[in-house]
Amino acid sequence: MSAEPLRPQSQRPPTLALLPLDERPACTRLPQQIAAVAGARTLVPPAALMPRLRTPGDAEGLGAWLAGCLGQVDGAVVSLETLGYGGLIASRTTRVPAHRVLRRWTALDAYARAGVPVQAVTLVTRTPDSADALEEPDYWNPHGPALHHLSAALHRAEETASAGPAEMPSRQLLPRAVHDDFLGRRLRNHTLNLAALQLVADGVLDAMVVGADDTAVWGLATAELTQLRRWAARLDLGDRVAVRPGADEAVTTLVARFLGHHLDQGPVTVRVESVVPQGLQQTAPYENMTVARTAAGQIGACGARQVTTPDADIYLLVHTPDGAGDWAVAPPAARSPQAAATAAALAERASALLDAGRTVAVADCAQPNGADPLLVTELLRTGAAARLTAYAGWNTAGNTLGTAAAHAVTAVTARRAGTFDPQAHRTLLAHRFLEDWAYMTRVRAQARTALGSILGSHDHVPTGHPVHTLIEHGLAACARELTSMGMEIEPNSLRLPWQRTFEADFDLQPAQDTAPAPSSDLPGTSHANTQEQR
């Protein structure tokens, strides 16, 4: 997906309608934070219309809300799952027929007729290797692992033609009703994803991201992604469709893309580096392609252009997977001297680039579901942390790469256009360190220990439980270690949106007793048009 504007645009900060995947902060708040970096205003649906965990949102009401935004906005970024089903989880768990989803999608036609650009995200249904049914159909407990195995076996059989029907695990390990329902839901959702490609071909959608989370090299999600990629090519949709791993960050990347088109400052170029030889050729956990390909897809989804030349607008440094563990299900134990050396080398590279006046973003993909504390320690030691244009280190490599790319691309574009908001930028940078490192890597483990949570399973935190105080105090202590950021946790702002410890949200405010934070207002953009409006 290139950065060429879809139509002439002004340079004023736009107003954007956001219809996110669900109510979690990664899906709802993060895209708003990215928009704020460019001074943009966002409209989001009332909470009463949005989903609440397994309870679907009001799909009809959300369609009416989106229609009501027309005339107030310069564009929209829309989750097709939310518009069609009432949310991401509802697309996995409900029996809404395809024809009803297609009818709900007709709410987008009015935007096309009015010439207001709509960019959309749709997702390939996942098949996690887990018996946790919190975000899946009820039968996932206990049949999730068997369904995951079936998914891989079907894909292998289709690709290799080496297995016959009698060898399929569906005949041996699964009740027929579960088997049929699983495949029926996939067929419905795949049919709708193909229909979404037609919306791009027809001009109803200006651009679309097709994402997938919790994928693997073998699985029906990977097979369906391949089929969708082929159909996008057959329809000659070119860079208007990006097919790549990732889900929760997809709306955020499309916000960056929209802002680039609206502010119309020309293409932003990104150079991707790793300090580990062949590190970018690794495949990260929960993904089905190399880190290099995932990075390219996320950069394209943001409307930027990847280059290999040293004059790139952004250097995206990737801390590549090291196989040490997973901060949610198998926290890393003792780390090797080589891991420490790699972290130090990346931080030194970032510092050297910053000293040379370059714009640097860091995507911390070493371990899934949290930041690498070795890298964060080194970024703080070298003084690079607060000078970065973007940092991310959460959940999957796709989530992390998309977030870092979206923040950096938006910041560069906004700086050129004179709409850059330095306070929004610094707040987002600090928020990522405090969420991805302080919470996911450090405080979350303390909270789960206090709750007696079972490793690898989601827990439940009742309203008013003392663990809320433990988390907020832990985050506040970590914020004091990030003095260079100049931010602190706003008291009593902690939220656990799904009443579990997997994700948390909180607000930041300028620290009261620290010196002003060093400027992170995009070092390295002085070679471009960087006049700033304050």
Helices and strands as residue ranges (DSSP letters): E 15-19, H 25-37, E 41-43, G 47-49, H 59-69, E 75-79, H 80-85, H 88-93, H 98-105, G 106-108, H 109-114, E 118-123, H 140-160, G 165-167, H 170-173, H 176-201, E 207-212, H 220-234, G 238-240, E 241-245, H 250-263, E 269-273, G 279-281, H 291-301, E 305-306, E 314-319, H 337-355, E 360-364, H 373-382, G 385-387, E 390-392, H 397-417, H 422-432, I 433-443, H 444-451, H 467-481, G 483-485, E 487-489, E 508-510
